[in-house]
Amino acid sequence: MPAVSRLVRGFRDADRPIVHVVRLYEGADVDLPRRSLIESGAPVVRPGSAGSQLAPELRPPGAPLDVSTVVIAGCNYPNCPRATVYDASEHDYRTLIAADAISGLRRIHLQEAGRMGVLHASSDEILRRLSRGTGVDASHVS
């Protein structure tokens, strides 16, 4: 969470857009690894539960929409980030993985993403580029 929080603050300070995505589990639409947990009644990311809300330090005050680059952070790989990598790449967004801000990320995942033109950097490197005003151009990091 500290790396994700730094990224969120840096992007907001640079007046760059952030999209928060939370997958809600309800009914039978649950992936297999979590299905028995949810079916047992666990209140994990159910609509209206505390787990369905963004962490307080990530809640946005506003949301601009001018987007050309997607920086992926704050998820457990390979669940949500992998799909986001594919979707962003498919829609011609420059795509960058914040390698220290995703749990479960392995070198093989970065190699897989790299074959699609998706690059990675540490959250500190991403923030340095934002603070220099050069933006987060995924073509200039590795």
MDTraj code that builds the backbone (N, CA, C; nanometers):
import mdtraj as md
import numpy as np

residues = "MET PRO ALA VAL SER ARG LEU VAL ARG GLY PHE ARG ASP ALA ASP ARG PRO ILE VAL HIS VAL VAL ARG LEU TYR GLU GLY ALA ASP VAL ASP LEU PRO ARG ARG SER LEU ILE GLU SER GLY ALA PRO VAL VAL ARG PRO GLY SER ALA GLY SER GLN LEU ALA PRO GLU LEU ARG PRO PRO GLY ALA PRO LEU ASP VAL SER THR VAL VAL ILE ALA GLY CYS ASN TYR PRO ASN CYS PRO ARG ALA THR VAL TYR ASP ALA SER GLU HIS ASP TYR ARG THR LEU ILE ALA ALA ASP ALA ILE SER GLY LEU ARG ARG ILE HIS LEU GLN GLU ALA GLY ARG MET GLY VAL LEU HIS ALA SER SER ASP GLU ILE LEU ARG ARG LEU SER ARG GLY THR GLY VAL ASP ALA SER HIS VAL SER".split()
xyz = np.array([
    [0.0811, -0.1210, 0.0000],
    [0.0000, 0.0000, 0.0000],
    [0.0853, 0.1273, 0.0000],
    [0.2025, 0.1295, 0.0647],
    [0.2815, 0.2534, 0.0603],
    [0.3218, 0.2944, -0.0814],
    [0.3638, 0.1989, -0.1643],
    [0.4026, 0.2333, -0.3023],
    [0.2818, 0.2808, -0.3814],
    [0.1674, 0.2165, -0.3628],
    [0.0446, 0.2576, -0.4324],
    [0.0050, 0.3979, -0.3885],
    [0.0111, 0.4252, -0.2576],
    [-0.0243, 0.5581, -0.2069],
    [0.0671, 0.6659, -0.2640],
    [0.1984, 0.6369, -0.2725],
    [0.2926, 0.7347, -0.3317],
    [0.2588, 0.7608, -0.4776],
    [0.2264, 0.6557, -0.5515],
    [0.1898, 0.6738, -0.6921],
    [0.0638, 0.7586, -0.7065],
    [-0.0364, 0.7293, -0.6268],
    [-0.1617, 0.8056, -0.6338],
    [-0.1357, 0.9526, -0.6033],
    [-0.0613, 0.9816, -0.4955],
    [-0.0312, 1.1212, -0.4614],
    [0.0474, 1.1892, -0.5741],
    [0.1464, 1.1184, -0.6292],
    [0.2267, 1.1758, -0.7374],
    [0.1451, 1.2066, -0.8607],
    [0.0563, 1.1162, -0.8981],
    [-0.0286, 1.1397, -1.0154],
    [-0.1255, 1.2537, -0.9893],
    [-0.1811, 1.2607, -0.8701],
    [-0.2714, 1.3724, -0.8386],
    [-0.1963, 1.5042, -0.8379],
    [-0.0752, 1.5059, -0.7786],
    [0.0053, 1.6285, -0.7769],
    [0.0392, 1.6745, -0.9188],
    [0.0555, 1.5793, -1.0096],
    [0.0854, 1.6119, -1.1500],
    [-0.0413, 1.6337, -1.2316],
    [-0.1555, 1.6318, -1.1647],
    [-0.2858, 1.6501, -1.2293],
    [-0.3080, 1.5492, -1.3418],
    [-0.2695, 1.4240, -1.3165],
    [-0.2889, 1.3153, -1.4113],
    [-0.4042, 1.2282, -1.3643],
    [-0.4776, 1.1690, -1.4556],
    [-0.5948, 1.0898, -1.4176],
    [-0.5578, 0.9558, -1.3537],
    [-0.6458, 0.9104, -1.2672],
    [-0.6325, 0.7809, -1.2006],
    [-0.7670, 0.7106, -1.2113],
    [-0.7643, 0.5831, -1.2449],
    [-0.8862, 0.5029, -1.2471],
    [-0.8702, 0.3943, -1.1424],
    [-0.9630, 0.3890, -1.0491],
    [-0.9622, 0.2854, -0.9462],
    [-1.0622, 0.1781, -0.9870],
    [-1.0211, 0.0532, -0.9798],
    [-1.1094, -0.0582, -1.0152],
    [-1.1145, -0.1532, -0.8968],
    [-1.2356, -0.1867, -0.8544],
    [-1.2559, -0.2841, -0.7475],
    [-1.3508, -0.3900, -0.8014],
    [-1.3085, -0.5148, -0.8003],
    [-1.3971, -0.6225, -0.8446],
    [-1.4853, -0.6623, -0.7278],
    [-1.6155, -0.6570, -0.7499],
    [-1.7115, -0.6957, -0.6470],
    [-1.7582, -0.8385, -0.6717],
    [-1.7702, -0.9143, -0.5651],
    [-1.8148, -1.0532, -0.5741],
    [-1.9570, -1.0642, -0.5233],
    [-2.0443, -1.1144, -0.6108],
    [-2.1842, -1.1308, -0.5736],
    [-2.2419, -1.2456, -0.6549],
    [-2.3175, -1.3305, -0.5894],
    [-2.3799, -1.4416, -0.6608],
    [-2.2770, -1.5413, -0.7107],
    [-2.3009, -1.5971, -0.8281],
    [-2.2151, -1.7016, -0.8838],
    [-2.0974, -1.6456, -0.9646],
    [-2.0915, -1.5147, -0.9829],
    [-1.9841, -1.4543, -1.0623],
    [-1.8584, -1.4359, -0.9775],
    [-1.7984, -1.5481, -0.9391],
    [-1.6795, -1.5458, -0.8546],
    [-1.5775, -1.6407, -0.9158],
    [-1.4521, -1.5948, -0.9247],
    [-1.3486, -1.6820, -0.9792],
    [-1.3260, -1.8016, -0.8862],
    [-1.2835, -1.9119, -0.9435],
    [-1.2722, -2.0389, -0.8724],
    [-1.1915, -2.0322, -0.7426],
    [-1.0751, -1.9659, -0.7381],
    [-0.9991, -1.9656, -0.6127],
    [-1.0719, -1.9001, -0.4943],
    [-1.1678, -1.8127, -0.5200],
    [-1.2386, -1.7429, -0.4114],
    [-1.3827, -1.7907, -0.3929],
    [-1.4276, -1.8775, -0.4813],
    [-1.5686, -1.9173, -0.4821],
    [-1.6152, -1.9742, -0.3478],
    [-1.5447, -2.0707, -0.2907],
    [-1.5910, -2.1312, -0.1650],
    [-1.5889, -2.0300, -0.0515],
    [-1.4911, -1.9402, -0.0497],
    [-1.4852, -1.8362, 0.0529],
    [-1.6081, -1.7460, 0.0456],
    [-1.6426, -1.7011, -0.0740],
    [-1.7577, -1.6120, -0.0924],
    [-1.8880, -1.6868, -0.0646],
    [-1.8979, -1.8113, -0.1127],
    [-2.0196, -1.8890, -0.0894],
    [-2.0415, -1.9186, 0.0588],
    [-1.9327, -1.9192, 0.1377],
    [-1.9464, -1.9428, 0.2819],
    [-1.9961, -1.8194, 0.3562],
    [-2.0109, -1.7075, 0.2844],
    [-2.0648, -1.5864, 0.3464],
    [-1.9612, -1.4832, 0.3856],
    [-1.8350, -1.5056, 0.3528],
    [-1.7311, -1.4078, 0.3863],
    [-1.7646, -1.2728, 0.3235],
    [-1.7524, -1.1646, 0.4009],
    [-1.7880, -1.0312, 0.3493],
    [-1.6768, -0.9653, 0.2688],
    [-1.6060, -1.0443, 0.1885],
    [-1.4936, -0.9928, 0.1109],
    [-1.5451, -0.9280, -0.0168],
    [-1.5180, -0.8031, -0.0334],
    [-1.5562, -0.7208, -0.1483],
    [-1.6966, -0.7484, -0.2029],
    [-1.7896, -0.7663, -0.1147],
    [-1.9305, -0.7734, -0.1550],
    [-1.9825, -0.6302, -0.1685],
    [-2.0774, -0.6069, -0.2574],
    [-2.1326, -0.4714, -0.2702],
    [-2.1789, -0.4187, -0.1345],
    [-2.1363, -0.2974, -0.1023],
    [-2.1746, -0.2338, 0.0227],
    [-2.0863, -0.2675, 0.1410],
    [-1.9959, -0.3645, 0.1280],
    [-1.9078, -0.4006, 0.2388],
    [-1.7902, -0.3038, 0.2468],
    [-1.7226, -0.3027, 0.3612],
    [-1.6045, -0.2174, 0.3767],
    [-1.4976, -0.2549, 0.2734],
    [-1.4859, -0.3827, 0.2400],
    [-1.3868, -0.4275, 0.1431],
    [-1.4155, -0.3850, 0.0006],
    [-1.5361, -0.3353, -0.0254],
    [-1.5696, -0.2904, -0.1607],
    [-1.5288, -0.1445, -0.1839],
    [-1.4797, -0.0796, -0.0789],
    [-1.4432, 0.0614, -0.0889],
    [-1.2924, 0.0773, -0.1069],
    [-1.2513, 0.1850, -0.1713],
    [-1.1094, 0.2144, -0.1844],
    [-1.0516, 0.2435, -0.0469],
    [-0.9260, 0.2093, -0.0281],
    [-0.8578, 0.2450, 0.0966],
    [-0.8667, 0.3967, 0.1125],
    [-0.8879, 0.4456, 0.2350],
    [-0.9067, 0.5907, 0.2552],
    [-0.7974, 0.6760, 0.1921],
    [-0.6716, 0.6320, 0.1971],
    [-0.5635, 0.7137, 0.1406],
    [-0.5622, 0.7164, -0.0115],
    [-0.6502, 0.6392, -0.0755],
    [-0.6560, 0.6369, -0.2215],
    [-0.7788, 0.7064, -0.2784],
    [-0.8705, 0.7469, -0.1948],
    [-0.9961, 0.8055, -0.2438],
    [-0.9726, 0.9371, -0.3165],
    [-1.0259, 0.9501, -0.4385],
    [-0.9997, 1.0683, -0.5208],
    [-1.0924, 1.1855, -0.4909],
    [-1.0385, 1.3076, -0.4972],
    [-1.1230, 1.4257, -0.4832],
    [-1.1917, 1.4623, -0.6148],
    [-1.1377, 1.4247, -0.7283],
    [-1.1930, 1.4530, -0.8606],
    [-1.1276, 1.3612, -0.9620],
    [-1.1772, 1.3599, -1.0842],
    [-1.1229, 1.2644, -1.1812],
    [-1.1200, 1.3206, -1.3223],
    [-1.0040, 1.3731, -1.3685],
    [-0.9925, 1.4154, -1.5085],
    [-0.9908, 1.2935, -1.6007],
    [-1.0196, 1.3111, -1.7308],
    [-1.0351, 1.1956, -1.8204],
    [-0.9425, 1.1932, -1.9402],
    [-0.8437, 1.2793, -1.9490],
    [-0.7527, 1.2816, -2.0628],
    [-0.6451, 1.1742, -2.0436],
    [-0.6640, 1.0573, -2.1033],
    [-0.5773, 0.9425, -2.0771],
    [-0.5087, 0.8943, -2.2048],
    [-0.3762, 0.8783, -2.1983],
    [-0.3009, 0.8173, -2.3082],
    [-0.2111, 0.7052, -2.2578],
    [-0.1807, 0.7059, -2.1279],
    [-0.0917, 0.6070, -2.0680],
    [-0.1608, 0.5439, -1.9481],
    [-0.1484, 0.4127, -1.9368],
    [-0.2047, 0.3404, -1.8233],
    [-0.0889, 0.2890, -1.7387],
    [-0.0883, 0.3259, -1.6100],
    [0.0095, 0.2744, -1.5149],
    [-0.0666, 0.1808, -1.4224],
    [-0.0204, 0.0569, -1.4141],
    [-0.0919, -0.0454, -1.3391],
    [-0.0248, -0.0656, -1.2042],
    [-0.1047, -0.0542, -1.0968],
    [-0.0536, -0.0696, -0.9599],
    [-0.1671, -0.1133, -0.8685],
    [-0.1296, -0.1710, -0.7558],
    [-0.2248, -0.1970, -0.6492],
    [-0.3105, -0.3204, -0.6624],
    [-0.2661, -0.4191, -0.7342],
    [-0.3447, -0.5405, -0.7531],
    [-0.2590, -0.6619, -0.7249],
    [-0.3217, -0.7764, -0.7191],
    [-0.2508, -0.9023, -0.7024],
    [-0.2371, -0.9696, -0.8383],
    [-0.1138, -0.9785, -0.8870],
    [-0.0900, -1.0419, -1.0155],
    [-0.1024, -1.1923, -0.9984],
    [-0.1588, -1.2645, -1.0909],
    [-0.1959, -1.2272, -1.2256],
    [-0.3433, -1.1928, -1.2413],
    [-0.4187, -1.1782, -1.1351],
    [-0.5629, -1.1567, -1.1453],
    [-0.5977, -1.0324, -1.2268],
    [-0.6210, -0.9223, -1.1654],
    [-0.6661, -0.8017, -1.2363],
    [-0.5618, -0.7389, -1.3278],
    [-0.4363, -0.7252, -1.2853],
    [-0.3404, -0.6562, -1.3723],
    [-0.3214, -0.7222, -1.5075],
    [-0.3234, -0.8528, -1.5129],
    [-0.2997, -0.9210, -1.6401],
    [-0.4068, -0.8818, -1.7417],
    [-0.5324, -0.8837, -1.7004],
    [-0.6410, -0.8444, -1.7906],
    [-0.6284, -0.6976, -1.8298],
    [-0.5895, -0.6130, -1.7359],
    [-0.5733, -0.4708, -1.7649],
    [-0.4600, -0.4489, -1.8637],
    [-0.3498, -0.5231, -1.8474],
    [-0.2379, -0.5136, -1.9415],
    [-0.2862, -0.5468, -2.0824],
    [-0.3583, -0.6572, -2.0966],
    [-0.4081, -0.6969, -2.2285],
    [-0.5048, -0.5929, -2.2846],
    [-0.6000, -0.5494, -2.2028],
    [-0.6999, -0.4538, -2.2514],
    [-0.6384, -0.3199, -2.2888],
    [-0.5494, -0.2686, -2.2049],
    [-0.4867, -0.1392, -2.2343],
    [-0.4032, -0.1477, -2.3612],
    [-0.3287, -0.2564, -2.3733],
    [-0.2460, -0.2758, -2.4922],
    [-0.3327, -0.2871, -2.6171],
    [-0.4409, -0.3605, -2.6059],
    [-0.5322, -0.3792, -2.7190],
    [-0.5948, -0.2477, -2.7649],
    [-0.6128, -0.1534, -2.6719],
    [-0.6725, -0.0246, -2.7052],
    [-0.5678, 0.0836, -2.7297],
    [-0.4438, 0.0415, -2.7554],
    [-0.3341, 0.1312, -2.7932],
    [-0.2954, 0.2333, -2.6873],
    [-0.3179, 0.2031, -2.5612],
    [-0.2648, 0.2880, -2.4548],
    [-0.1189, 0.2521, -2.4326],
    [-0.0373, 0.3521, -2.4041],
    [0.0966, 0.3221, -2.3553],
    [0.0739, 0.2615, -2.2176],
    [0.1385, 0.1491, -2.1913],
    [0.1086, 0.0745, -2.0690],
    [0.2362, 0.0487, -1.9914],
    [0.2292, 0.0755, -1.8621],
    [0.3447, 0.0664, -1.7742],
    [0.3042, -0.0034, -1.6452],
    [0.3840, -0.1004, -1.6030],
    [0.3588, -0.1712, -1.4775],
    [0.4476, -0.1101, -1.3689],
    [0.3866, -0.0674, -1.2598],
    [0.4618, -0.0206, -1.1424],
    [0.5041, -0.1462, -1.0660],
    [0.6242, -0.1949, -1.0960],
    [0.6668, -0.3280, -1.0539],
    [0.6705, -0.3478, -0.9030],
    [0.6932, -0.2425, -0.8262],
    [0.6985, -0.2581, -0.6808],
    [0.5647, -0.2281, -0.6137],
    [0.4618, -0.2071, -0.6918],
    [0.3309, -0.1713, -0.6365],
    [0.2236, -0.2733, -0.6730],
    [0.2665, -0.3952, -0.7047],
    [0.1740, -0.5040, -0.7375],
    [0.2208, -0.6287, -0.6628],
    [0.1319, -0.6892, -0.5866],
    [0.1702, -0.8113, -0.5159],
    [0.1664, -0.9315, -0.6090],
    [0.2516, -1.0292, -0.5819],
    [0.2533, -1.1523, -0.6599],
    [0.3178, -1.1410, -0.7964],
    [0.3785, -1.0280, -0.8266],
    [0.4396, -1.0068, -0.9581],
    [0.5725, -1.0815, -0.9657],
    [0.5929, -1.1517, -1.0746],
    [0.7161, -1.2283, -1.0975],
    [0.7817, -1.1824, -1.2272],
    [0.9091, -1.2139, -1.2411],
    [0.9839, -1.1763, -1.3614],
    [0.9144, -1.2274, -1.4871],
    [0.8599, -1.3473, -1.4833],
    [0.7928, -1.4032, -1.6010],
    [0.6730, -1.3185, -1.6438],
    [0.6044, -1.2569, -1.5477],
    [0.4913, -1.1696, -1.5813],
    [0.5410, -1.0448, -1.6543],
    [0.6538, -0.9903, -1.6076],
    [0.7100, -0.8723, -1.6736],
    [0.7589, -0.9078, -1.8143],
    [0.8144, -1.0272, -1.8301],
    [0.8584, -1.0709, -1.9625],
    [0.7389, -1.0878, -2.0562],
    [0.6322, -1.1483, -2.0046],
    [0.5104, -1.1667, -2.0839],
    [0.4553, -1.0312, -2.1291],
    [0.4464, -0.9372, -2.0362],
    [0.3972, -0.8032, -2.0684],
    [0.4904, -0.7347, -2.1683],
    [0.6211, -0.7533, -2.1497],
    [0.7193, -0.6931, -2.2393],
    [0.7032, -0.7376, -2.3833],
    [0.6612, -0.8621, -2.4028],
    [0.6396, -0.9108, -2.5398],
    [0.5239, -0.8381, -2.6078],
    [0.4382, -0.7722, -2.5297],
    [0.3279, -0.6932, -2.5870],
    [0.3630, -0.5452, -2.5928],
    [0.4869, -0.5116, -2.5582],
    [0.5280, -0.3717, -2.5608],
    [0.5018, -0.2986, -2.4306],
    [0.4636, -0.3716, -2.3269],
    [0.4373, -0.3119, -2.1965],
    [0.5675, -0.3113, -2.1174],
    [0.6027, -0.1974, -2.0624],
    [0.7262, -0.1832, -1.9868],
    [0.6971, -0.1751, -1.8385],
    [0.8032, -0.1758, -1.7589],
    [0.7854, -0.1650, -1.6144],
    [0.8913, -0.0720, -1.5552],
    [0.8587, -0.0193, -1.4389],
    [0.9509, 0.0665, -1.3648],
    [0.9092, 0.0635, -1.2187],
    [0.9965, 0.1098, -1.1325],
    [0.9601, 0.1216, -0.9911],
    [0.8703, 0.2443, -0.9738],
    [0.7969, 0.2459, -0.8650],
    [0.7108, 0.3619, -0.8394],
    [0.7951, 0.4881, -0.8248],
    [0.9152, 0.4770, -0.7652],
    [1.0015, 0.5947, -0.7513],
    [1.0442, 0.6493, -0.8870],
    [1.0786, 0.5613, -0.9820],
    [1.1165, 0.6065, -1.1159],
    [0.9985, 0.6732, -1.1862],
    [0.8820, 0.6170, -1.1716],
    [0.7616, 0.6760, -1.2318],
    [0.7377, 0.8147, -1.1737],
    [0.7493, 0.8272, -1.0424],
    [0.7279, 0.9566, -0.9769],
    [0.8356, 1.0578, -1.0152],
    [0.9605, 1.0146, -1.0314],
    [1.0670, 1.1066, -1.0767],
    [1.0317, 1.1651, -1.2132],
    [0.9835, 1.0820, -1.3024],
    [0.9474, 1.1307, -1.4363],
    [0.8290, 1.2281, -1.4292],
    [0.7335, 1.1980, -1.3433],
    [0.6198, 1.2897, -1.3272],
    [0.6661, 1.4237, -1.2723],
    [0.7520, 1.4209, -1.1708],
    [0.7951, 1.5461, -1.1071],
    [0.8836, 1.6303, -1.1983],
    [0.9515, 1.5667, -1.2946],
    [1.0335, 1.6411, -1.3906],
    [0.9497, 1.7017, -1.5016],
    [0.8210, 1.6684, -1.5022],
    [0.7352, 1.7212, -1.6066],
    [0.7483, 1.6480, -1.7380],
    [0.8245, 1.5373, -1.7388],
    [0.8394, 1.4622, -1.8628],
    [0.7255, 1.3672, -1.8823],
    [0.6412, 1.3530, -1.7801],
    [0.5287, 1.2622, -1.7893],
    [0.5738, 1.1185, -1.7756],
    [0.4794, 1.0308, -1.7816],
    [0.5096, 0.8890, -1.7741],
    [0.4915, 0.8325, -1.9121],
    [0.5947, 0.8460, -1.9914],
    [0.5920, 0.7937, -2.1268],
    [0.6505, 0.6537, -2.1212],
    [0.5679, 0.5556, -2.1435],
    [0.6108, 0.4175, -2.1298],
    [0.7218, 0.3803, -2.2277],
    [0.7509, 0.4636, -2.3234],
    [0.8585, 0.4300, -2.4159],
    [0.9961, 0.4648, -2.3589],
    [1.0022, 0.5293, -2.2448],
    [1.1298, 0.5726, -2.1892],
    [1.1682, 0.5052, -2.0582],
    [1.1010, 0.3998, -2.0218],
    [1.1377, 0.3262, -1.9002],
    [1.1531, 0.1811, -1.9348],
    [1.2117, 0.1048, -1.8465],
    [1.2251, -0.0392, -1.8707],
    [1.2004, -0.1164, -1.7432],
])
top = md.Topology()
chain = top.add_chain()
for i, resn in enumerate(residues, 1):
    res = top.add_residue(resn, chain, resSeq=i)
    for name in ("N", "CA", "C"):
        top.add_atom(name, md.element.get_by_symbol(name[0]), res)
traj = md.Trajectory(xyz[None], top)
